[in-house]
Structure formats: structure tokens, C-alpha cells
Amino acid sequence: MEDSKLSSPLVFFVGNYFVTFFIIGLIAAGISLLNKPKPLRISEVSEAFLSYHLLFAIGINNLINFVFHVFFGDVAAKFIGWENSPFQAEVGFASLGVGIAGVIASKASLPFRFATLIPPWAFSLGAAGGHIYGGHIYQMMAKHNFSPGNVGLVLPIDILMPIVGFVFLWLSYKHPQPGAAYRKLT
């Protein structure tokens, strides 16, 4: 009985790793701020949240997505409610590039960070609404695809994560750290 109590949350957090790493990024940013001298400046807070968002929600999340789609394509397709196809590997290798960039961007300049955020934002928002052949909302309404990987936590996080990332980027731009790497976007 104890196994089932432990396995349900574990399956939930592993199966929804994209939400898990989004939350881990928020927690890591909060923990990093605990040891900073008080009062905290908004530049320190925005830097912590943007940096850890890039590391966990973009970097590590997409590296896991790479593994999931390339090495476990059948599982990924079933989770989404699709048939497996070579597209799984294409999504996986795109995720590999975004993941590597996200890890690097966690300590990079603001222009690099901004450029790194564009592909996952476009992918997430496109995956949420998408076009007539894809998109979680379309798949739900037209194809009655209510698979957890289509409309579970995937749908709201595909919309929420780009918004939160933009807010962190904007705050970091408006309140740069003194002596930080090149921060001008133009």
C-alpha cells in the first residue's frame, strides 16, 4: 500500500516533468535569494528568477524532452495521444538545441537570453493553439483528444511558461544588475 502512495506522486511529477522543472526553477530562485543581503533589490530578484527559469524550465526541461522524444518516442506519442512517427525525433533534436542554449543562457548576456527564449515561446504557444493539424486546443476540440499529454498540464503550461518567461526577461531588462554582462537588447 505504501508503494502506491509514493508511486502516484512520482508518476505525476515524472510524467509532467515540464511542470516539475518549471516549479523547480521557481524554488531554486527563491532559495538562491535566501542568502542574499537584505533588503533585496529588484535587479537581484529578477536576475535569480530569469537565470533559474532559463536553467530549469528551458534548459533541463528541453534536454529531458530530447531524451523523451528521441529514445522513448512510442511513450511520448502515446502520452500525447498520437501515433509514433519520425517527427518524434525531430522534436527531440530541436529540444536538444533549445536545452543546450537554455543552460548556457542561464549565465549569459541579456541579448543571448532573449534569443534563447524565442524558440521555446514560439513552440509552446504554437503547440497550445497551433494550426489545423496540431495544437492542443484544436486536437481537443476537433479530434476529441483528451490525452494527458495533450490537454492535461501541458496545455496550461504551454501558455503560462512563455508569459512568465517574458515577465522575468522584462524585469531583468528594466532592472539590470550593476556590472552585469551586456544588457542592451538593440
N, C-alpha and C positions, 0 to 999 in steps of 0.2 A: 504494500500500500504506500509506503514511503517513497518508493521509486516513482510511482505515478505522480505524487505531489511535486517531486523535483523535476521529472521529465517534462511535464506540461509547460512550465515557465521556460525551461531550457529550449524546448522545441519552438516556443513562441519567439524567444529572443534570437535564436539562430535563424529561424525561418523568416524573420523580419529584421535581418541584420542591418538594412538600410536605416531603419528607425533606431535600432540599438546604437549604431555608431554616431548618428545624429545626436542622440542623448548623451553618449559618452563624451562627445566633443563639448557639449554644454557643461557637463560635470567637470571635465578636465580644465576648462577655462575658469570655472568657479574656484576649483582647488588651487589653481596657479595664482589666483588673486588673494588667497588667504594669507600668504607670506609677504605680500607687498606692503610697504609702509602706508599707513592711513593718514589722511584721507586719500582715497584713490582718485586719480584724475581720470576723466572720461577717455583720454587717449590710452591709458593703461588697460582700461576695461575693454574698449573697442579692439585694441590690439590682441588681447588674450582671446576674445571670442572669435575674431576673424581667423587668427592663427590656428586655433584648435578646430574650428569649423573646416578649414582647408585640410588639416591633417586627417581628421577622423571622418567627417561627413562626406568629403570629396575624395581625399587620398585613399585611406584604408578601405572605405566603403567600395570604391571603384576597383581596387585591387581584389577584393573579395568577389565582386561582381564578375571580374575577369575569370577567376577560378571557377565560379559557379557556372557561367555560361560556356566556358571552353571545356572544362573537364567533367562537368555534370549537366550537360545540355539537355538530356532527357528529363532530369529532375526539374531544371529551370523551366522547360517548356510545359511540363505537366502543372507546375505551380502557377504559371501564368494562364493556363487553360488553352494552350496552343499545341500543335504538333511540333515535334522537333524538326529542325531544318538547319542547313549550313548558316543561316542567319544568326544562330546562337553564337557561333564562333566569331562572326563579325562584330556582334555587340560586345562580346568578351574582349576582343583585341582593342576595340575603341575604348572600353573601360580601362584596359591596361594603360593606355596612353594618358587618359584623364587621371587615373590613380597616381601614376608617377609624377605628373605635373602637380597634383594636389599636395603630395608630400613635399616636393621642392618648394611650392608656393607658400607653405606654412611659415617659411622663414625668408621669403623673397620680398622684392620691392612691390609697391602698390600696383604699378602697371602690369607686372607679371601676374600678380594675384587676380587682377581684373580680367586679364586674358584667360587665365586658367578657369575662372568661373563661368565664362560664356558657354563652352560646350556642355557642361552638365546642366546649366539652366535651360538651354535650348532643348536638350534631350528630355529633361524632366517635364517641362511644360508641354512639349510635343507629345510625349508619352501619355500625359494626362488627358489632354484634349484630342490631340492627334488629328489625323486625317480619316478619310472614309474607310481605310483598310486597317487601321490600327487605333491607337489611343484608347485608354481605359474607359473613358466615358462612352465613346462610340461602341466599343465592344460590349459594354454593359447594356446599353440601350438597344442597339440593333441586333446584336448576336446573342444577347442574354447570357453573357459570360460573367458569372459572378464568382469566379475562382479567386481565392485569397490573393494570388499574385497579380490579379487584375484590378480588383476593387476593394481589397482589404485595406491594410495600412498603406499600400503602395500608392493608391490614388491621392489621399490627402497629403502624404509626404512629398509626392511629385509636385504638388502645388506649394506647399509650405516651405520646403527647403530652399528653393530659389528666392523666395521672398525674404526669409531670414538671412540668407547669404548676402542679398543685396543690402539689407539694413546694416549688417556688420561691415560690409565694404564701404557703404556711405558714411557710417560713423567713423571708420578709420580714415577716410579721406577728409572729412570735416574736422577731425581732431587727431592730427598726426602726432606720433611720439616724437619728442625732441631728439634730434640726432638720428632719426630713423633713416633707413635706406630711402633712396629717391622716391618721393611720394607724388610727384606731379603726374597727372594722367594724360596730359597733352604734350 
